[in-house]
Amino acid sequence: MSHTRTYLEMTSPDELVPGRPVEDLTVTPIDDQPELIKDLERRIGAPYGWKSANRPDEEWVALLADPLRRRWAVRHRGEPVGLVELAPRADPGEGQSDTEAEIVTFGLVPEAVGKGLGGYALTLALRLAWELHPGVRRVWLHTSSQDHPNALRNYQARGLRPYRTDEQP
């Protein structure tokens, strides 16, 4: 079944439109917790058919060893309810290695969806992306029509703008 992939970007931290703050919602680094990273990725992605939800162990080894990728747990009242994964990307025209930050993974586990956490969780993820490296000039991500129905709306509400769409088989 085909789906539409939408790429969105933000070119200044001033474009961020913060979501309503949620008490006791935080993001904490989890790069040293591979089992938690894998568990969150599986739980978040499985309902939407993410390939990463069924990633084989040999792929995980390579991804978790990548020193440029950083991961945080979204926690509500101390419990992990989501995942943020960021990676710096080079701007080929600039010859720099960290002028862009990709939000590789953003999502909430199924039991946290629909509880009003997503807007503020995305706000925290975008702030992390802008702080990833001092030279970041663009933050981007992509979403799919197969993702949660509110995903695209949440991204746009936070100030991300679509810049490309394509059809995926």
N, C-alpha and C positions, 0 to 999 in steps of 0.2 A: 504494500500500500504506500503510495507516494505521500510526501509531506512537504510543507513549506518551511524552509530555514530562514530566519530573519536575523541579520547581523545588526547590532546596535552599538553606538559609541557615545562617548562624552569627551570633549576636548579641553575641559577646564573643570577644576574642582568647584568653581563658582556655579556651575550648571546643576550641581546636585540639589535636588528638592527632597529634603529629609522626610522620611516617613514619621508617623506619630510614634514618639518614644514609648517603649514597652518596659515596664519595671522588671528588673531582674533578667533582662535579655542582654547577653554579652557574647563576645567572641574571644576564644582562647586558643593559642597556638597548640597544634597537636602533631607537628612533624615527627616527634619521637614516639608516636603511638600508632604504628601501622595497622594494628588490628581494628582500632576505632575508625581510622580512615576508611578501611575496606568495608567495615560494617555500615558506616553511614552512606557510603557511595552505593552499596547494594540496596539498602532500604529506601533511599531517595529515588534511585533510578529505576528500580524494578517495575513500579506501576506504569512507567512511561516507556518501557522497552529500551532503556539506555543500554548500549553495548557494554559500557563500563560496569554495569551492574553484574555482568557475568564474565568479567575479565579474568583470564587464566593467571595463575600464580606467577608464571614467568614474566608476564607483562607488568604485574604489580612490582616485581623486583626492580625492574628498570625504572619505572615511574617513581617509586619511592626513593630510589637512589639519586634522582635528579636534584642537584643542590639548588637549582634556580626555582623550582616549584615550592610554594609554601602553602600550608594548610592550617585552617582554623576550624574548631567546632563552634557552631552557634549553640549557645546554652541558654536554656530558660529555667530559672530557679535551680541552676547548677546541673541540670540534666542535658546531655547532648541531644539537640533536636534538628540540627542542620550542619551543612558543610560548606565551607568557602575554600576554593583552591585558586591560587593566583600564579601566574607565570609572566615574567618579563618577556617582551618580544622586541626584536630588532626592527627598526624602521630602515628598510634597505636603502632608501634615498639619503639617509643621514649617516649611515655607517656606524651607528651607535647600537649598543646591545640592550639598552634598557629604557628606550623612549616610549614604549607602550607597555601597558599591563593588560593581560587577558584574564578575565574571570573565567577560568576553565570549568569550574564547577560551582554552582550555587543552587541550593535547594534545601527543603525541609523534609523530614521524615513524615510519612503519611499521617501519623497521629497528631502532628503539630500543624498540619495544613488546615486552614479555615478558622484559625484561632486569633487572627489579627497580628501575627508575628512577622509575616513576610516583608512588609514595607520597611519596618525598622531593621530587620536582619539585612536586607539589601542595602540600606543606608550605611550600616556598619561595614559591609563588604566593600562598598564603593570607597569609603574613607580609607580602608586598608589598601585598596588598589592604588589610590593616589599617593599613599605614603610608602609604597613598595620600594621605590628608588627615587632619589631626588630629581632625576631627569625625566620622569614620566610626564608626557604631554597628551596622552590619549589612553583612555580606558575603554575596552570593548569586550563584547561577549556575543554569543549567538544563542538563539532559542529555536524551538521547533513547534510546529502546530501539533505535535504529539506530546509536548510538555503540558504541564498544568494549564488549564484554560485561562487562569489569571496571570500567568508568567509575563507575557508580553505587555499586558496592561500595567503591571507592577514596574517593569523596567522603564516604560515610558513615563509613568507617574514620577519616577525618581530623577528624570531628566535625560535619560538615554534616548538617542535618536536613531531610528533605522537608517542605514546607509546602503543596504543591499539585501535582496531576497533571492532565493533560488529554490528550485524544486528538486527534491531528493527522491530517488526511486524507493 
